[in-house]
Amino acid sequence: MESSTQTHLYKPINTTEYLTKYEKARVLGIRAMQIANGAPVQIDIGSEVDPLNIAEEELKQKKTPLIIRRTLPDGTYEDVAVNELIVINENLVL
């Protein structure tokens, strides 16, 4: 049974619209592991075989099929689709 204080969203309302470096590291690690274990790839990979490179390209193309749960200080949380977040990569906004 769910608490009424929990919110179920796919776009951030109370949190930042940017993917943090910690979230990015976790998303890439989880997605690379899924790909290595045979999960379907969401992009055209061509001749690429490295799961981490494939996960990075999915993130760049905003085709990563993951949702991040961000817990707020009051105990509630927001579910945010990775594809809805802005990814910053070495002074580039993707």
LINJO-V114809 format. One record per residue. N is the residue number from 1. RES is the residue in one letter. OMEGA is omega in degrees with one decimal (NA if undefined). Layout:
n->N res->RES omega->OMEGA
n->N res->RES omega->OMEGA
//
This chain:
n->1 res->M omega->-175.5
n->2 res->E omega->176.2
n->3 res->S omega->-179.5
n->4 res->S omega->-179.8
n->5 res->T omega->-179.0
n->6 res->Q omega->178.9
n->7 res->T omega->179.7
n->8 res->H omega->-175.6
n->9 res->L omega->172.4
n->10 res->Y omega->171.2
n->11 res->K omega->-177.7
n->12 res->P omega->175.6
n->13 res->I omega->-177.4
n->14 res->N omega->-176.8
n->15 res->T omega->-177.4
n->16 res->T omega->178.1
n->17 res->E omega->-179.9
n->18 res->Y omega->173.2
n->19 res->L omega->-179.4
n->20 res->T omega->-179.7
n->21 res->K omega->178.8
n->22 res->Y omega->176.6
n->23 res->E omega->179.8
n->24 res->K omega->179.4
n->25 res->A omega->-179.3
n->26 res->R omega->179.4
n->27 res->V omega->-179.6
n->28 res->L omega->179.2
n->29 res->G omega->-179.8
n->30 res->I omega->-177.5
n->31 res->R omega->177.9
n->32 res->A omega->178.0
n->33 res->M omega->177.8
n->34 res->Q omega->-179.7
n->35 res->I omega->179.1
n->36 res->A omega->179.7
n->37 res->N omega->172.3
n->38 res->G omega->178.2
n->39 res->A omega->178.8
n->40 res->P omega->179.4
n->41 res->V omega->-174.3
n->42 res->Q omega->-177.8
n->43 res->I omega->172.9
n->44 res->D omega->-174.0
n->45 res->I omega->-179.1
n->46 res->G omega->-178.8
n->47 res->S omega->-178.3
n->48 res->E omega->179.8
n->49 res->V omega->-178.1
n->50 res->D omega->-177.5
n->51 res->P omega->-179.7
n->52 res->L omega->177.3
n->53 res->N omega->177.8
n->54 res->I omega->178.9
n->55 res->A omega->178.2
n->56 res->E omega->179.9
n->57 res->E omega->175.1
n->58 res->E omega->179.6
n->59 res->L omega->178.6
n->60 res->K omega->-178.3
n->61 res->Q omega->-179.4
n->62 res->K omega->178.7
n->63 res->K omega->178.7
n->64 res->T omega->-175.4
n->65 res->P omega->-178.8
n->66 res->L omega->177.0
n->67 res->I omega->179.3
n->68 res->I omega->174.2
n->69 res->R omega->178.7
n->70 res->R omega->179.6
n->71 res->T omega->-179.6
n->72 res->L omega->-177.1
n->73 res->P omega->-178.8
n->74 res->D omega->177.4
n->75 res->G omega->176.6
n->76 res->T omega->179.4
n->77 res->Y omega->173.5
n->78 res->E omega->171.3
n->79 res->D omega->-175.7
n->80 res->V omega->176.3
n->81 res->A omega->-180.0
n->82 res->V omega->-177.8
n->83 res->N omega->179.4
n->84 res->E omega->-175.9
n->85 res->L omega->177.5
n->86 res->I omega->-178.5
n->87 res->V omega->177.0
n->88 res->I omega->-177.1
n->89 res->N omega->177.4
n->90 res->E omega->177.9
n->91 res->N omega->175.7
n->92 res->L omega->173.7
n->93 res->V omega->-178.5
n->94 res->L omega->NA
//
